[in-house]
Structures are given as structure tokens and as C-alpha cells.
Amino acid sequence: MSELDTIEIFNPTTEDWTWNYNGEPYTVKAEETKHFARYVGLHLAKHLSTKMIEQEVLDKTPQAEKDAALIQQNSRLNSRLAQLAVYDTHERRIALYKILRSRDLVTDVIKGYPFKGFIGEMNTFEEFVRSEEAVATGLKEGKTFDEIIEAKKAAREAAKAKATIPASA
């Protein structure tokens, strides 16, 4: 791996997004793919994933609970947002996969940053990745929409079955 290696970052959100790296602002427009130096790209992906998972929680939270969180620092919402920012979760890994489109790069981000530990269901991430890979394979092979949907379902079922096999098997 060279310092000059580049990676692709995709902004899957509907808003342009900017973050600083070493004091320099970097912008990825909504639904745009851009190449960055590997270290810059991994850093940006980490922060974009945080924005995505926090926004998902906020979008699902009733306004009254958001208003209460402004007054109560120890509210359930504030605790959940803090947890999402500092822990490795399946939500973060799914967001990173949407951004980086690579399981290996997701692993590189997780290894490269000091998350406190994993919280959640790793199987949820595995199911998501398998279904996304099934779609990509189906598109490359020229399969129909129905065939791709079936492949996606089969991949999710395979991931679920793999998760239920005892470790000693």
C-alpha cells in the first residue's frame, strides 16, 4: 500500500457533504463518486458514516423527543447519538459499505480508528453486504430484476443460516 493509493468515496445521501482533513475542506456532492488519497478517503468515510447514522436516528425520532434532548443532556436520544459516534456498530458498517462499496475498506476504517468496541448484530451487516454483492453480480451477469431480487433474498438467507451455525460445528 502506497501513500499515493486512491480510493473511491460515494456520497449516498441527498445532500452535498464537506469535511476537513488537515485543515483542508473536501466536498463530495450528493450521489457523487470521487477519488481521494487512501488516508484522506478513509477519514472522510468515517465522518460521512457518522453523519449518515446520526441522521437516520434523528429522522426516526419524534420532534417532542428531539426537543426534550435539547434540555436533558442525559436523554435517551443524546445517549444513542453518543453511542453511535464512538462505537463500532452494524449501522456504521452498513453506512461505510454504502460509501466505500468494499468490505475490505470498511475493515480498514474500523481498524484505523479507535472505536470502543462492537455493539449490535454483525449478522445484520453480513446480510446487507451479501445482498448488495448479489445485486452487483446479477447486474454484471445481465440478470432480470426478478432474478436479482431472488438472488438478494437467497444471499440474505445464507447469511442468516451462517450466523445460526454453532461455532463448534
C-alpha positions in Angstrom: 0.0 0.0 0.0 1.4 3.3 -1.1 0.8 6.8 0.2 -0.4 7.6 -3.2 -3.0 4.9 -3.4 -6.5 6.3 -4.0 -9.9 5.0 -3.1 -13.4 5.9 -4.3 -15.9 7.6 -2.0 -19.6 7.7 -2.8 -21.9 10.1 -1.1 -25.2 8.1 -1.0 -27.1 11.0 0.7 -29.2 13.6 -1.0 -27.1 16.5 0.3 -23.6 17.7 -0.5 -21.2 17.0 2.3 -18.0 18.7 3.3 -15.4 17.7 5.9 -11.9 19.0 6.7 -8.8 16.9 6.6 -5.6 18.5 7.9 -7.4 21.9 7.8 -8.4 21.5 4.1 -12.1 21.2 3.2 -13.1 18.3 1.0 -16.6 18.2 -0.6 -18.5 15.2 -2.1 -21.7 16.3 -3.7 -24.9 14.3 -3.2 -24.8 10.9 -5.0 -21.3 11.7 -6.4 -18.3 9.4 -6.5 -14.9 10.9 -6.0 -11.3 9.6 -5.7 -9.2 10.6 -2.7 -5.8 9.6 -1.4 -6.4 6.5 0.7 -5.9 8.1 4.1 -8.0 11.1 3.3 -10.7 8.9 1.9 -10.9 6.6 4.9 -11.0 9.7 7.2 -13.8 11.2 5.1 -15.7 7.9 5.0 -15.6 7.6 8.8 -17.1 11.1 9.3 -19.7 10.7 6.5 -20.8 7.4 8.0 -21.3 9.1 11.4 -23.4 11.8 9.7 -25.5 9.2 8.0 -26.2 7.0 11.0 -26.9 10.0 13.2 -29.3 11.5 10.6 -31.1 8.1 10.3 -31.7 8.2 14.1 -32.9 11.8 14.0 -35.2 11.1 11.1 -36.9 8.4 13.1 -37.2 10.4 16.3 -40.4 12.3 17.1 -40.0 16.0 17.4 -41.0 16.0 21.1 -38.1 13.7 21.9 -35.7 15.9 19.9 -36.9 19.0 21.8 -36.5 17.2 25.2 -33.0 16.2 24.2 -32.1 19.9 23.9 -32.9 20.3 27.6 -31.9 17.0 29.1 -28.3 16.1 28.3 -28.7 12.6 29.6 -31.8 11.9 27.4 -32.1 8.6 25.6 -31.6 10.3 22.2 -28.4 12.0 23.3 -27.1 8.7 24.7 -27.9 6.9 21.5 -26.2 9.5 19.3 -23.1 9.5 21.5 -23.0 5.7 21.4 -23.2 5.7 17.6 -20.4 8.2 17.3 -17.8 6.2 19.4 -18.7 2.5 18.9 -18.4 0.2 16.0 -22.0 -0.8 15.1 -23.6 -2.7 12.3 -25.3 0.7 11.3 -21.8 2.2 10.9 -20.5 -0.7 8.9 -23.5 -0.6 6.6 -23.1 3.2 6.1 -19.4 2.6 5.4 -20.2 -0.1 2.9 -22.6 2.3 1.1 -19.8 4.9 0.9 -16.8 2.7 0.2 -18.5 -0.3 -1.6 -15.8 -2.6 -0.3 -15.8 -4.9 2.7 -12.0 -4.6 2.9 -12.1 -0.8 3.1 -14.8 -1.0 5.8 -12.5 -3.2 7.8 -9.6 -0.7 7.2 -11.7 2.2 8.6 -12.7 0.1 11.7 -9.1 -0.9 12.3 -7.8 2.6 11.7 -9.9 4.4 14.2 -10.2 4.0 18.0 -13.8 2.8 18.2 -14.7 1.5 21.7 -15.9 -1.9 20.6 -18.7 -3.6 18.6 -22.3 -3.1 19.6 -25.1 -4.7 17.6 -25.7 -7.6 15.3 -22.7 -8.3 13.0 -25.1 -10.6 11.0 -27.1 -7.5 10.0 -24.1 -6.1 8.3 -23.2 -9.5 6.7 -26.8 -9.9 5.3 -26.6 -6.4 3.9 -23.2 -7.0 2.2 -24.3 -10.4 0.8 -27.4 -8.9 -0.7 -25.6 -5.9 -2.2 -23.0 -8.3 -3.7 -25.8 -10.4 -5.2 -27.3 -7.4 -6.9 -23.9 -6.3 -8.3 -23.2 -9.9 -9.6 -26.7 -10.0 -11.1 -26.2 -6.7 -12.9 -22.9 -7.9 -14.3 -24.4 -11.1 -15.5 -27.3 -9.3 -17.2 -30.0 -10.9 -15.0 -33.6 -9.7 -14.9 -34.9 -7.6 -12.0 -36.8 -10.6 -10.6 -33.7 -12.8 -10.8 -31.7 -10.2 -8.9 -34.3 -9.9 -6.2 -34.4 -13.7 -5.8 -30.6 -13.7 -5.6 -30.7 -11.0 -3.0 -33.2 -12.9 -0.9 -31.1 -16.1 -1.2 -27.9 -14.2 -0.1 -29.7 -12.8 3.0 -31.0 -16.3 3.9 -27.5 -17.7 3.5 -26.1 -15.0 5.8 -28.8 -15.8 8.4 -28.1 -19.5 8.2 -24.4 -19.0 8.6 -25.0 -16.9 11.7 -27.0 -19.7 13.3 -24.4 -22.4 12.9 -22.7 -23.1 16.2 -19.0 -22.2 16.4 -18.0 -25.7 17.2 -19.6 -27.1 14.0 
